[in-house]
Amino acid sequence: QTPFLEVEMKNIWFGNGKTTGKLHFDAYDNLLCQISGSKNLIISPPYNNSHFYESHLREAVLSLNDLASAIERTTEGLSQTTAMVMSPVDINNIDWDRFKLFKEAKFMNCTIEKGDVLYLPPYWWHEVKSRPDESEEVQ
C-alpha cells in the first residue's frame, strides 16, 4: 500500500457554466478536470490565511417547513466538524473598512479550458468562476 496515493475525497461538480465557488480552501488535494467550457480561478497560497478572515461552515441539513413558511436548519446526528472553510470577503465588492488585511493578500489568476487539468494543493485559497462553452447548446 502507498498511503500518499490513497483517495481521501471524491467529488464531481456539474453546472451550467455560470456558477461561482466563493473564496475558500479545501483540506485535501484537488484535481480540477475541465470537461466543457472554462473556469477562471483566483488562487492564493496558505501563508495568506490571516488576510482572508477564515470562517467555518458547520454541517447541516436544511428543510422547508411549509406550515411556518420557513427554512429550518438541523445539525442533529451530523458531525460537529467543519464542513467547509470560507472567506467572508466578497472579492467582487470588498468592504475595505472591514477587511483591511485583504489588501496584503497575494493572488495568481488562472484559466482552465476544456481538456485541462489543474492540481490544487490542500489549503490553497481559491475562487472559481465557470463559463459555459458558447459553441455547445444543451436543450
Order of alpha helices (4+ residues) and beta strands (2+ residues): beta-beta-beta-beta-beta-beta-beta-beta-beta-beta
